[in-house]
Amino acid sequence: MNSSTSLTVISLPEQQKLIHKLQIFKIQGKDKRGCSILRIIGKFFPARVVTVEAVNKYLQEKIYPSLEQRQFSIVYLHTGVNRAENFPGIASLRSICDAMPEKVKNHLNAVYFLHPSIQSRLFLALFGRLIFTGGVYWKLNYVTRLEFLWEHVKRKEIEMPEFVYDHEEELDEYRPIMDYGMEGDHPRVYIDSTVEPAVSMYSMRCIA
């Protein structure tokens, strides 16, 4: 999604059909506050095939109309995401967020970011407030394990791909290394002020 030369060329309608077929975006279930859930599967996102235009058009036609009149939360599954295959680029993320109607943004209650990597946290610490505008950034909640997600989302109402459970088993096996249970509610990411004087520190929320 970063440039037209890096994309496999398929028509806009075909891109939209692919997005729908992969079920990257799906409204399903509710959280424990009664808000509808928009589930997003990062691993399924074909960043090298679809354009920002196709994503925005799909969301505008298929997803946003159902969210304009009700409170909702986003459950984003970062499990198994490959930067080369699934990351659309900073400009693309900003464009997608900016294209979200204000009425929809106002109904967004929370964003649950499941299985964040260290790299994704650092990336969002640096660029999150630039990408997720309109107050969306401050609704971001990191969720390290499924058990913590179920404290906020009704587990029987949302489908999880098998690879999410496989990843949980890996975390169980290497829990002393990979589970950050000692992390506080507001861990700080410090940025060298000599490198980026305009941004010295970001406070990132973590549910764990």
WOHUWO-V420908 format. One record per residue. N is the residue number from 1. PSI is psi in degrees with one decimal (none if undefined). OMEGA is omega as a letter, one per 30 degrees, with the letter a starting at -180 (* if undefined). NEAR is the number of other ideal C-beta (glycine too) atoms within 8 Angstrom. Layout:
N:PSI:OMEGA:NEAR
N:PSI:OMEGA:NEAR
//
This chain:
1:-2.3:a:11
2:-33.3:l:7
3:154.0:a:5
4:-29.1:a:5
5:-22.6:a:4
6:-1.0:a:6
7:146.4:l:11
8:123.3:a:5
9:114.3:l:3
10:158.5:a:7
11:160.1:l:5
12:-46.8:l:9
13:-37.6:l:6
14:-36.4:l:8
15:-43.2:l:13
16:-38.3:l:12
17:-38.7:l:8
18:-44.2:l:12
19:-43.3:a:13
20:-42.4:a:9
21:-39.6:a:6
22:-12.6:a:10
23:45.2:l:8
24:-43.2:l:9
25:125.7:a:12
26:127.8:l:7
27:119.2:a:11
28:125.3:l:8
29:-172.1:a:11
30:156.6:l:10
31:-178.8:a:13
32:-0.9:l:8
33:-0.4:a:7
34:6.9:l:6
35:142.9:l:12
36:156.1:a:12
37:129.4:l:16
38:107.2:l:13
39:131.7:l:14
40:125.6:a:10
41:104.6:a:11
42:-36.2:a:12
43:-25.9:a:12
44:-6.6:a:9
45:114.4:a:12
46:74.9:a:10
47:-24.6:a:12
48:-3.0:a:8
49:-38.4:a:9
50:151.6:l:12
51:164.6:l:10
52:-40.1:l:10
53:-43.4:a:7
54:-42.1:l:12
55:-48.8:a:14
56:-40.8:a:11
57:-41.0:l:10
58:-45.9:a:13
59:-42.1:a:13
60:-35.8:a:9
61:-35.3:a:8
62:-26.3:a:8
63:-55.5:a:12
64:-38.3:l:10
65:-29.2:a:7
66:-10.1:a:8
67:-3.3:a:13
68:-25.2:a:10
69:10.7:a:4
70:152.3:l:9
71:142.5:l:9
72:161.3:l:13
73:155.8:l:17
74:131.9:l:12
75:108.5:a:13
76:121.7:l:10
77:108.8:a:14
78:-3.5:a:11
79:126.1:l:12
80:12.1:a:7
81:134.4:l:12
82:121.5:a:8
83:-41.5:a:7
84:-32.3:a:5
85:-31.9:a:8
86:-11.8:a:13
87:120.2:a:9
88:-13.7:a:12
89:154.2:a:9
90:-47.7:a:8
91:-38.6:a:7
92:-43.7:l:13
93:-42.7:l:10
94:-42.0:l:11
95:-42.5:a:10
96:-43.1:l:13
97:-42.8:a:12
98:-29.3:a:7
99:-10.7:l:8
100:124.7:a:12
101:144.0:a:7
102:-36.2:a:7
103:-36.6:l:7
104:-44.3:l:11
105:-39.5:a:11
106:-22.8:l:6
107:-3.3:a:12
108:121.6:a:12
109:-45.7:a:10
110:157.2:l:11
111:117.5:l:11
112:114.9:a:14
113:99.0:a:11
114:135.9:l:13
115:53.1:l:10
116:141.9:l:10
117:165.5:l:8
118:-39.9:a:5
119:-41.1:a:7
120:-35.8:l:11
121:-44.6:l:12
122:-39.3:l:9
123:-46.8:a:9
124:-28.6:l:12
125:-36.0:a:10
126:-43.0:a:10
127:-5.3:a:8
128:-45.8:a:12
129:-20.4:l:8
130:-30.7:a:7
131:-50.9:a:12
132:88.2:a:9
133:179.0:l:11
134:26.2:l:8
135:-1.2:a:7
136:-40.2:a:13
137:-40.2:a:11
138:-5.0:l:5
139:3.6:a:10
140:127.9:l:13
141:120.4:l:12
142:134.0:l:12
143:111.7:a:14
144:-26.7:a:12
145:154.7:l:10
146:-37.7:a:10
147:-30.7:l:6
148:-30.8:l:11
149:-39.3:a:13
150:-12.5:l:8
151:-16.1:a:7
152:-20.2:a:13
153:141.8:l:15
154:110.3:a:9
155:-28.9:a:7
156:-5.6:a:4
157:0.6:a:9
158:131.9:a:11
159:136.9:l:5
160:131.4:l:8
161:154.2:a:9
162:-33.6:a:6
163:-21.4:l:9
164:-43.1:l:13
165:-34.2:l:9
166:-40.8:l:8
167:-37.7:l:11
168:-38.7:l:10
169:-37.3:l:8
170:-40.0:l:9
171:-37.4:l:11
172:-39.7:a:7
173:-38.1:a:6
174:30.3:a:8
175:-42.2:a:8
176:-25.0:a:5
177:-40.5:a:5
178:-8.5:l:8
179:123.6:a:9
180:58.1:a:8
181:-20.5:a:5
182:-3.1:a:3
183:138.7:a:8
184:173.5:a:5
185:-26.9:a:4
186:67.7:l:8
187:147.4:a:7
188:140.1:l:8
189:113.8:a:10
190:133.6:a:6
191:134.5:a:12
192:117.9:a:6
193:-19.2:l:7
194:-19.6:l:4
195:-43.5:a:5
196:83.1:a:9
197:-25.6:a:6
198:-18.3:a:3
199:104.2:a:8
200:-30.7:a:7
201:140.9:l:8
202:139.0:l:11
203:122.4:a:6
204:129.4:l:13
205:144.6:l:9
206:126.8:l:13
207:112.4:a:11
208:none:*:10
//
